[in-house]
Amino acid sequence: MDAKDAFHCTSALLRDYLERFDMCTSRGPLRALGNLVSGILWTGSVQLTNAARLLADTPLRLAHEADRLSLQLENRHWDHREWMAAVLQSLADQVQPDDLIPIDGTDLAKPYARRMQWQCTVQDASRPYKPLVQGYWCFGSYAWKPTAEMLHSLILRPWSQNAPGFVSENDCIDRWFWSIHQALGDKGIWLMDRGFDRPEIFTSLLRFQKRWIVRIRDNRTLIGPQGQCKPAIQWALEALATRPERGLAVTLPVRLPPERVRQAPEAPPLWLVVPTYGYGQGKEERWLLLTRGLIGNHVGPRQIRHDYVLRWRAEDARRFFGQIWHFEKFLTRSFLALERMLTCVTLASGFITLLQEHEPDICNWLENSVLRIPQDDEPQIRAYRIARGLPILAGSAKEVYSMTVNA
């Protein structure tokens, strides 16, 4: 296999992938979004100018294509909700029953932006001391296949408290939880950090999600086996002193107080999982993991600890999008365009997973022949290496800049 053959085979697979969503049409917003997905994959960037280079061979044509993509991306006359639902369902179809679903939030910091629509104040976690800057918040849900080591995004949704109709962050999360549940059904194990330890979010989880792991705060009130209410850390210390150890952890059946967390009268059984070891510099901290649907269903404390550690794949996904595709360097002023651009990023990540599943020979060839990275600098997740190799493959084939999505 040479670069030309690999490029043509990958291009054909990408064209078939986009045709599922009618994104290879001759005109309109869907065609522009298809161009953007191609640009993300072949140029490694979400910027519209780079996507336009796939379609233009002169500076004048380049300016025209960039303007066309910008106008279609923020087209207010097109309702994109059906398209976004189809994208989410297609990505959810790739998820297996026991795959892990890390869920986390992040920021899209734009410290020097002044004219972006509905921008708000966010904490820039990428800079020292995490200063407050202008930007947007972003909710992300990802799918990680532990057996195949495949990572892709399910949804990326921006939000701003300055947007019209905004109620609260909890209201947004509840709607996005419901969308994910509608697409996944009972597939996957949801993983969340302490930022999701809130009564409103537990209400949503208890209402429709059967399997999840949430790390809770030390002061979260829980009801123990005897009906007493105590902080979670107190229950954890008592369990460590009295309960038998299994898999370097102890377990305790607990419930959430109904006066604080709305739930059905027949509330599902919950378990508090506490590892026997601590961590931290200069002080001992413990994970306090509240779980549902796992203990007693062929899953033990050791597996729960292992699954929760893989919640960091959400952090890996953010680095993936940030370092490989530079998705934080978007230059759109419209909030509507930002929503559509982030959905294109999820589509691109889904194509990387599709490529790994259906074209393993191309993936192996990309890693061995195109990507000659020193072993110390090699990304650990294979999707990183494939995403990094596609722009190199496009340059090697010397055809990407003359190719159009219509071909």
C-alpha positions in Angstrom: 0.0 0.0 0.0 1.3 3.5 -0.9 0.1 7.0 0.1 -2.1 7.4 -3.0 -4.0 4.2 -2.4 -4.5 4.8 1.3 -5.7 8.4 0.6 -8.2 7.2 -2.0 -9.5 4.4 0.2 -9.9 6.7 3.2 -11.5 9.4 1.1 -14.1 6.9 -0.2 -14.8 5.8 3.3 -15.2 9.4 4.5 -17.6 10.1 1.6 -19.8 7.1 2.4 -19.7 8.2 6.1 -20.9 11.7 5.3 -23.6 10.5 2.9 -25.3 8.9 5.9 -26.3 12.4 7.0 -26.8 13.7 3.5 -23.7 15.9 3.8 -22.5 15.4 0.2 -25.3 17.4 -1.3 -24.6 20.0 -4.0 -25.4 23.0 -1.9 -26.8 24.3 1.5 -25.7 24.1 5.1 -25.2 20.3 5.1 -22.7 20.5 2.3 -20.8 23.2 4.2 -20.8 21.1 7.3 -19.5 18.1 5.3 -16.7 20.4 4.0 -15.8 21.3 7.5 -15.7 17.7 8.7 -13.3 16.9 5.8 -11.2 19.9 6.7 -10.9 18.9 10.3 -9.7 15.4 9.3 -7.4 16.3 6.4 -5.9 19.5 7.8 -6.1 18.9 11.6 -7.9 22.2 12.2 -11.4 23.5 12.8 -10.7 26.9 11.1 -12.8 27.5 8.0 -9.9 28.8 6.0 -8.1 25.5 6.3 -11.3 23.6 5.2 -11.7 26.0 2.3 -8.2 25.0 1.1 -9.6 21.6 0.2 -11.9 23.3 -2.3 -9.8 26.2 -3.7 -6.8 26.5 -5.9 -6.5 30.3 -6.2 -6.5 33.0 -3.5 -9.8 34.5 -4.9 -11.5 31.1 -4.8 -10.2 30.5 -1.3 -11.8 33.7 0.0 -15.0 32.8 -1.7 -15.1 29.3 -0.2 -14.3 30.6 3.3 -17.1 33.2 3.1 -19.5 30.5 1.9 -18.6 28.2 4.7 -19.0 31.0 7.2 -22.4 32.1 5.9 -23.8 28.5 5.8 -22.4 27.6 9.2 -24.4 30.5 10.8 -27.5 30.1 8.6 -30.5 30.9 10.9 -33.1 29.6 8.4 -32.0 26.0 8.8 -33.1 23.9 11.8 -30.1 21.8 12.7 -31.8 19.8 15.6 -32.7 16.8 13.4 -29.2 16.6 12.0 -27.6 16.8 15.4 -29.9 14.1 16.7 -29.0 11.9 13.8 -25.3 12.5 14.5 -25.7 11.6 18.1 -27.6 8.4 17.3 -25.0 7.3 14.7 -22.2 7.8 17.3 -24.2 6.0 20.0 -24.7 3.0 17.7 -21.0 2.4 17.9 -21.2 2.0 21.6 -21.2 -1.5 23.1 -23.1 -2.5 26.3 -20.1 -2.3 28.7 -18.3 0.6 27.2 -17.4 3.5 29.4 -19.1 6.9 29.0 -16.9 9.6 30.7 -18.8 12.9 31.2 -17.2 16.1 32.0 -17.3 19.9 31.4 -14.6 22.1 30.1 -14.1 25.7 29.0 -13.6 27.3 25.6 -11.5 30.3 26.6 -11.3 33.2 24.2 -9.5 35.8 26.3 -9.0 38.3 23.4 -12.5 37.9 21.9 -14.7 41.0 22.1 -17.5 40.4 19.6 -18.5 36.8 20.0 -22.1 36.3 20.6 -23.3 35.7 24.2 -19.8 35.1 25.5 -19.5 34.8 29.2 -16.8 34.6 31.9 -15.1 31.3 32.2 -12.0 29.9 34.1 -9.2 29.2 31.7 -7.8 25.9 33.1 -5.0 25.9 30.5 -3.2 28.9 31.9 -1.3 29.3 35.2 -3.5 30.3 38.2 -6.6 29.6 36.0 -7.6 33.3 35.4 -11.1 34.4 34.6 -11.4 35.3 30.9 -14.1 35.6 28.2 -15.3 32.4 26.5 -17.9 29.7 26.7 -18.6 26.6 28.8 -18.8 23.2 27.1 -20.5 20.0 28.2 -18.8 16.8 26.8 -19.7 13.1 26.8 -17.3 10.6 25.3 -17.2 6.8 24.6 -14.2 4.7 25.5 -13.9 1.0 24.4 -11.5 -0.5 26.9 -11.0 -3.7 24.9 -10.2 -2.0 21.6 -8.8 1.3 23.0 -11.1 3.4 20.9 -12.1 6.9 22.0 -14.7 9.2 20.4 -17.0 12.0 21.4 -20.8 11.6 21.7 -21.8 15.2 22.2 -20.1 18.5 22.7 -22.5 21.2 23.7 -21.5 24.8 24.4 -23.5 26.9 26.8 -23.5 30.5 28.2 -25.5 32.0 31.0 -25.9 35.1 28.7 -27.8 33.1 26.0 -31.5 33.9 25.7 -33.7 31.4 27.4 -30.9 30.1 29.7 -32.4 28.7 32.9 -29.5 27.1 34.8 -26.6 24.8 34.2 -28.5 21.9 35.9 -31.4 22.4 33.4 -29.0 22.2 30.5 -27.3 19.0 31.9 -30.7 17.4 32.5 -31.7 17.9 28.8 -28.3 16.6 27.6 -28.5 13.6 29.9 -31.9 12.8 28.4 -30.5 13.1 24.8 -27.7 10.8 25.6 -30.0 8.3 27.3 -32.4 8.4 24.3 -29.5 7.6 22.0 -27.7 5.0 24.1 -30.6 3.3 25.9 -29.1 1.2 28.7 -25.7 0.8 27.0 -22.6 2.1 28.7 -21.5 2.9 32.2 -21.6 6.7 32.9 -18.5 8.1 34.8 -18.6 11.5 36.5 -16.4 13.5 38.9 -17.3 15.5 42.0 -18.5 18.4 39.8 -21.7 16.3 39.1 -22.3 15.7 42.8 -25.5 17.7 43.0 -29.1 16.8 44.1 -30.5 18.0 40.7 -28.1 15.7 38.8 -28.8 12.7 41.0 -32.5 13.3 40.4 -31.8 13.0 36.6 -29.6 9.9 37.0 -32.1 8.1 39.2 -34.9 8.9 36.8 -33.6 7.1 33.8 -30.0 5.9 33.9 -29.4 2.4 35.3 -25.6 2.2 35.6 -23.3 5.0 36.7 -20.4 5.9 39.0 -20.1 9.3 40.6 -17.4 10.5 42.9 -19.1 12.4 45.7 -17.9 15.0 48.2 -17.0 14.1 51.7 -19.9 16.1 53.1 -22.6 14.5 50.9 -25.3 13.3 53.2 -26.2 9.6 52.8 -28.7 7.2 54.5 -27.0 4.1 55.8 -28.3 0.5 56.3 -29.9 1.3 59.6 -31.6 4.5 58.3 -29.2 7.0 59.9 -28.1 10.1 58.0 -24.4 10.9 58.1 -21.8 12.6 55.8 -20.3 10.3 53.2 -16.8 10.5 54.8 -18.2 9.2 58.1 -19.8 6.3 56.5 -16.6 5.6 54.6 -14.5 5.5 57.8 -17.0 3.2 59.5 -17.1 0.9 56.5 -13.3 0.7 56.5 -13.3 -0.2 60.1 -16.1 -2.8 60.1 -16.8 -4.1 56.6 -14.8 -6.9 54.8 -12.3 -5.8 52.1 -12.8 -6.9 48.5 -10.6 -5.8 45.7 -8.8 -3.2 47.8 -12.1 -1.5 48.7 -15.1 -1.8 51.0 -18.7 -1.4 50.0 -21.8 -0.2 51.9 -25.4 -0.1 50.8 -26.7 3.5 51.1 -29.6 5.7 49.9 -29.9 9.4 49.1 -32.1 11.5 51.3 -35.5 11.9 49.6 -36.0 15.4 51.0 -32.9 16.5 49.1 -33.0 14.3 46.0 -36.3 13.8 44.3 -36.8 10.1 43.6 -39.4 7.4 43.3 -40.7 5.8 46.5 -39.1 2.5 45.4 -35.6 4.0 45.0 -33.0 1.8 43.3 -30.2 0.4 45.5 -27.1 2.4 45.7 -23.6 1.4 46.9 -20.8 3.4 48.4 -17.4 2.1 47.3 -14.4 3.2 49.3 -10.8 2.2 48.3 -8.7 1.1 51.2 -5.8 3.3 50.1 -5.5 7.1 50.0 -3.7 9.6 47.9 -2.6 13.2 47.9 0.5 15.2 48.8 0.8 15.8 52.5 -2.7 14.7 53.3 -4.7 11.5 52.8 -7.7 11.7 50.6 -10.0 8.9 49.4 -12.3 8.3 46.5 -15.9 8.1 47.7 -17.7 6.4 44.8 -21.5 6.3 44.6 -22.7 3.6 42.2 -25.8 2.2 40.8 -26.5 -1.0 38.9 -23.0 -2.5 39.2 -22.4 -4.1 42.6 -24.2 -7.5 42.6 -24.4 -7.6 38.8 -21.2 -9.4 38.0 -19.2 -6.3 38.8 -17.0 -6.0 42.0 -15.2 -3.1 43.8 -12.0 -3.8 41.9 -13.7 -3.3 38.5 -15.5 -0.2 39.7 -12.2 1.4 40.8 -10.6 0.4 37.5 -13.6 1.9 35.5 -13.5 5.2 37.5 -9.8 5.6 36.8 -10.7 5.6 33.1 -12.9 8.7 33.6 -9.7 10.5 32.7 -10.3 9.5 29.1 -12.6 12.6 29.1 -9.4 14.6 29.8 -7.6 12.7 27.1 -10.4 13.5 24.6 -10.1 17.2 25.4 -6.4 17.0 24.8 -7.1 15.1 21.6 -9.4 17.8 20.3 -7.2 20.6 21.6 -3.8 19.4 20.5 -4.6 17.5 17.3 -7.6 19.5 15.9 -7.2 22.8 17.8 -10.9 23.0 18.4 -10.4 25.9 20.9 -9.1 28.1 18.1 -12.4 28.5 16.4 -13.0 32.0 14.8 -16.8 32.0 14.5 -18.7 34.9 16.1 -22.1 33.2 16.0 -23.1 30.9 18.9 -25.2 28.9 16.4 -22.1 28.4 14.3 -20.1 27.2 17.4 -22.8 24.6 18.2 -22.6 23.2 14.6 -18.8 23.3 14.5 -18.5 21.2 17.7 -21.0 18.7 16.3 -18.7 18.4 13.3 -15.8 17.7 15.7 -17.8 14.8 17.2 -18.5 13.5 13.6 -14.8 13.6 12.8 -13.9 11.7 16.0 -16.6 9.1 15.1 -14.9 8.7 11.7 -11.6 7.9 13.4 -13.3 5.1 15.3 -14.9 3.9 12.1 -11.6 3.8 10.4 -10.1 1.8 13.2 -12.9 -0.7 13.0 -13.3 -1.2 9.3 -9.8 -0.4 7.9 -7.2 -1.8 10.3 -4.7 -2.2 7.5 -4.8 1.6 6.7 -4.5 2.4 10.4 -1.5 0.1 10.7 0.1 1.6 7.6 -0.5 5.1 8.9 1.3 4.3 12.2 4.2 2.4 10.6 4.8 4.2 7.4 3.5 7.8 7.7 4.0 8.5 11.4 7.6 8.2 12.3 7.4 9.5 15.8 10.1 8.9 18.5 8.8 6.3 20.9 9.0 8.8 23.8 6.8 11.3 22.0 4.3 8.8 20.7 0.7 9.4 21.9 -0.6 6.6 24.0 -4.1 6.5 22.5 -4.3 5.1 19.0 -6.9 7.6 17.8 -4.3 10.4 18.5 -1.8 8.8 16.2 -4.4 8.2 13.4 -5.8 11.7 13.6 -2.2 13.1 13.4 -1.4 10.8 10.5 -4.3 11.8 8.2 -3.0 15.4 7.4 0.4 13.9 6.7 -1.1 11.3 4.4 -3.0 14.1 2.6 0.2 16.0 2.0 2.0 12.9 0.9 -0.7 12.0 -1.6 -0.5 15.5 -3.1 -4.1 15.4 -4.1 -6.0 16.8 -1.1 -6.0 20.4 -2.3 -7.5 19.6 -5.6 -10.1 17.2 -4.2 -13.7 18.4 -3.6 -16.5 16.8 -1.6 -18.5 16.6 -4.8 -16.0 14.3 -6.4 
